[in-house]
Amino acid sequence: MSRAMKILIAVTSIVVLLSMSFAAGCMLSLNQTSVTEKPDVGLINEAWEIINEYYVEPDSIDYDALNQGAIRGMVDGLGDPYSAYMSREAYELEQTDYQGSFGGIGAQVTLSENNRPMIVAPLEDTPAYDAGIKTGDVIMAVDGVSTENLSLLEAINLIRGEVGTPVTITILSEGESAAEEVTIIRAQIVSPTVKYSMRDDVAYIQITRFNEKTNEQLQEALESLDLDNAEGIVLDLRYNVGGLVTAVVDVASHFVERGVILTLRDNQGATQSKYVNPNGIYTDLPMVVLVNEYSASGSEVLAGALQDYNRAVIAGVTTLGKGSYDTFFTLSDGSAIYLTVGRWLTPSGREIEGQGITPDYELEETGDEAVDWAAEFLRDNQGWNEDIMQQGK
């Protein structure tokens, strides 16, 4: 598959943890926003009254189902792949992912160009990983139910289920013409978001997503790595689909000493900036940040901030370009609307939506070869300064 095709496949970027997470990229803290000017909803009221008065079996009307169907229809009518309606049960389940533990098969997904769920990456040591699920696999059906015309959330809800129970997903792998059924036993997924090691004299840190435990795990990594004797840090954000804004800001604050990390711009054009939040270890070691076409949302925010401050060299390929932020609006019955409410900007005012973060160095290397390239770059440029950073631009 060409790089351009992969970017198209990833463009919807309601990137989720297949087993659990629905929120794409950076998510704000939960809040309830009032609407000052309400649009005309007369047609909705008319339809409600007609059904209530004339339906042939009035005693069988499930008004909760009517309410939920109306809300789901309104959200679907936005045509926004990032927004969705969630039942109370789905919403409660969703919140556990941001706490770092959830039940499911363990994979990160987005929507393909044909609006079917597609695997971004399976999490290591999870049922999906053990079953051989791969990046680029498209989910055609779940337990025999086609994913065609389903929202990403609806497809995910089919895959979710009780720990220990099987789910059969029909997979069309990249380059294959025939789909294959794979049965996976759901499990409780507890997967660290930060992995780290010393690569000789270079510290390697991989962040797979941003949840409530990411900053704590990064602090542990920085304490454990031999930073005093390191030539620099390779920060790997490839396949990172985003997460909580607060976690992104906290992580960035270990590498940026002061200033704005990102700016939020709402639908009225009002802006709100999120600043460095000093916490734990701060390091000014030279950095190379690795990104790819699946780096989305929160990982783009972090890469953009480090790039704007000339704090790191960005290497890889242009990122996804998911530059909108979203929040949950809890409804009175415990269900919720997950809604795109604004765009975010990098510290210098660059927009991410539809553009992504352009790397300072385009790399053909992938996998560990890209890590090796980054480590050698740090060793070869020990006199770290802005002039060296600009060489790749």
N, C-alpha and C positions, 0 to 999 in steps of 0.2 A: 504494500500500500504506500502511495506517495505521501510525502510530508504534508502537502497541501490537503490531501484527502483526510489525513488524520486530524488536521486542524478543523476541517468542516465537520467531521464526526464529533469532535469534542465541543462544537460551538455552543450547544445548549447549556452545558455546564451547570445543570442542577446536579452537581456532583455529589454523590451520596455514598455512604457506606451501605452496601447492598443489604447487609443483614440488619441494619438499623437506621443509619442516619439519613435524614431527608434534606437537611439544610445544605444548600450549596454555598460553598465558599464562606466568606465572612458573614457572621450573623451577629446582630446587635443583641443586647440584653432584652429580655421580654418587656414589652410595654403595651399600653393601651392608648391609642390616639383617637381623639374625638374629631368628627368631621363637622366643620362649621356650616358649610353650604351643602345641603343634601339634594341630589338630583331627583328628578321626577320618577317615582317608582309606581305610578298609577297602573301601568300594565300588569305589574306583578300583583298588585292588590286586586285588580279585576280578575285575573286568572284564579287567584285564591278564592274569591267570592263565588265564581262560577262553579269551581270544583266542589266547594263546600255546599252549595245550594242544589246542584243538579246531578252530581255523580250518582249512578244507579244504586250503589251500595254504600250509603253514607256511614253506616256503622263500621265499615271495614277500613275507613280512611285512617292511615297512620300519619298523623300530623308532624311527628318528629321526622319521619322519612321525607315528607314534603318539604319541610324546612331545610333539611340537609341537601336534598336534591336541588333546591333553588339556589342555595349558597354555592354548591359545587358548580352549578351551571354558570353563575355569575363569574366565578373565578376562572373557569375554563374559557369564558367568553373574552377574557382579557387577551388571550393568545400569548401569554407570557409563560415560557417554560420554567421560570423560576418560582412562580406563584402557585399555590395549591391550597385546597381545603383538606383539613385533617380531622377525623373523628376524635372523640375524647380518648378512646383507647390508643389510637395511633399517635396522638399527641403526647400522651403520657409515656408511651414506649420510646418515642423519639428523644425525649429529654435525657434518657439514660446514656445515649451515645456520647453526649458532651461531658459526661462524668467519667468516660473512659471504659465503660463496661457495657456490653450489650449481647443480645442473643441473635443468632442467625448463622450465615455461612461464612462471612468474613471476606468481603471484597468491596472495592471502591468502584463506582460505576458513574457513567454519564449517559446521555442520549446519543444514539448514532445519527447519521444524516437522514436515516429513514424513521427517526423518532422511536426507535426501540432501545431498550436498555443495553449498554455495552460496557464490558469490563475495562476499567482503567488499570487496575492492578489488584490481584488477590493479596490479602495480608498473609505474611509468613506464618506457618504453623497453625493454620486454620483449616476447616473442612474444605473450603473452596481451593485453597492452595494444595492441599493433599489430593484433591480430586483432579488436579491438572488443569484447572481453569486458568486461562491466559489473558494477557492484555490484548484487546481487540476482539475478544469473543463477544458475539451478539446474542442476547437472550431472546429467542423466538417465541418461547412458550414456557409457562410454569404450571406443572401438574396438568398439562393438556390444554390450558387456557392460553390462547394466543395473546401476545403482548401488542399486537397491532392495534392502534387507536387507543391504547391505554396511556394514561399519564405515567410519568416515572414513579410517582407515589403509589398509584394503583398497582403497578407491577411489583414494587417493593413489598407492598402489603400482602401480595400473593406468596412471596418468598418467605416472609417472616412466619414464625410459628413457634410452637412449644419446643423447648430444648429437648433433644433426643428423638424428635420425629423426623421422618424423611421428607424431602422435597425433590421433585424431579424437574430439572430445567433442561430445556431443549436449546442447545448451543450451536450456532453457526460460526465456525472458526474462520479466521482470516485466511483467504486464499482457497477455501473449501467450497464446494457446490452443494454438498449435502449436510443437513443438520444432524446432530448427535444428541441423544438423551443421556443426561448424567444425573444420577440420584445421589444426593448429599444429605447426610444426617446433620440437622441443625445442632449448634452447640452454643454455649455461653462464650462470647468472645471477649477476652481481656488482652488487648494488644498494646504494647508500649508505642507511643508516638515518636519517641526519640531513641535513636541507636547511635552508638559512638565507638571509636577505636583510635589508636595511634597508628598511623601509617608511617613507620620510621619516625621522622622528625616533623611530621605534619599531622595535625588533629583532624579527624574526619567525624562530622556530625550529620546524621540524616534525620530530617523531620518529615514524617509521613502525613500529618494533619495537625490541626490545632484544636485541642479540647481543654477541659478544665485542668488536666494533669500535665499538659505539655510543658509549661514553664517550670514546674517542679522537676520534671524529668530532665529538662535542659540544665537546670542548676546542678543536678547530680552529675550530669555529664561534664560540665565545666569544672567541677570539683575533682573529678576522677582523672581527667586528661592531664597530661604533663605539659601544661601551657607555658610554663617557665622555660622549657627547652624546645618549644615548637617554633618552626619557621612561619607557621600560619595555620589557618583553619579552612578546610573545605566544607562548606555548608551545602548539603544536597537537598534540594527542594523538588526534584523530579518526581512526578506522579503525586505530588502533594495537592489535594483538592480544596484546601482551605479549612475553615472552621470559625471559631469565635474571634471577634475583633479584639476582645480584651486579651486573649492569649497571644495574638499576633503582636500587639503593642508590648506586652510583657517580654516576649522573646526578643523583639527588636531592641529593647532597652538594655540588653546585655552587650549590644554591639554599637549602639548609637548613644552618645553621652548626653545630648540635649537636643531639643527642638521637636518639630512636628513629625509624627510618623505617617499619618494619613489625614486627609480632610474629607468629611462627608458632605455631600450636597443634596438637599432634598428636592421635592417636586416643585417647591416655590423658589428655588435658587438660593435658599439660605444655607450657609455652611457652618460646620462645626469641626474643629480640629482635635485630633487625639495626639497628646504629647507623650514624650518619653516618660516612663514610669520606673525610676531607678529601683532595682530589686536584685539582691544577690550579687553574683560576680559580674563585673564589667571587664571586658577585654578590648584592647585596641590592636590586637594582632592582625596582620594582613589577612584578607579573606578572598576566596573565590567561591561564588555561589553558582551551583549547577541547576539549570532549569531545562524543561522540555515543553513540548506542545500540550502536555497534560498538567503542567503546573498552572494552578487556577486560583483565582480569588485571593484568599489570605496569603498564599505563597507569592502571588504577584505583588500584593501590597508590601510584603517584607522585602522582596527583591528590588522593587521600585524605590523604597526608602533608602536601602543600602547603596543603590546606584546613584540616587540624587545627591547623597552626602559624600560621594566618592569614597565610600567606606569599604566597598568591595568591587571586584571585577565580576560581572555576570557573564557566564559562559554556557553555551548550549544552543538552543533554538528558541525562536519567539514563543512566548507563553500563550495560553489560551485566549485571554482577553475577556475575562468575566469581571467587569468593573462595576457591578451593581451590588448594593447591600440590601439585606432582607431582614424582616423581623416577624415574630409571631404576634398575632392579635387574638387573645383568648376570648371566646364567646361564652355566654351565660351558662351553656350546658356543658362546658368543659372542653368542647371542640375548639379548633383554632383555624385561623387563616394565616398562611405563611405568604407574605406579600413583599414584592420588590418595592422599596420605598425611596430609593435614591441611588446616586452614583458616588464613587469615591475617586479621589485624586491623590497623586503622590505628593510628597512635600513641596516639589517645585511646581505643582499645579498640572501635571500631566494626567490625562484621562487614560484609564486602562480599558474601559468597555470597548470591545470590538477591535482593539489595537494590540493589547498585550504589552509585555515588556520585551523590548528588543535587546538581545545580549550584546555585550561589548565585543565578545568573540564568538563567532559562529563555529560550532564544533560538528564534525562528522563522527567523532568518537561517541560511543554509547557505553552503557554499563560501567564496568570497572575501568575500562580504557579512558573514559572521561574523567574519572577520579584520578587516575595516574597523570593525565594531562594537567589537571588542576594542581596536583601536588608538585609537579615539575615546574609549573609556572611560578608557584610560590618560592621554590628553591632558587630559581633563576633570577628572581626579582627581589632580592633581599633588601635592596635599598628602596623600600616601598614609598611611592609618592604619587601625586596626582598626574604627573607627566607620564609615568608608566601606565597608569590606568587609562589615559586618553589614547594610548597607542592602538587600542583595539577598536576605537570608534571611527 
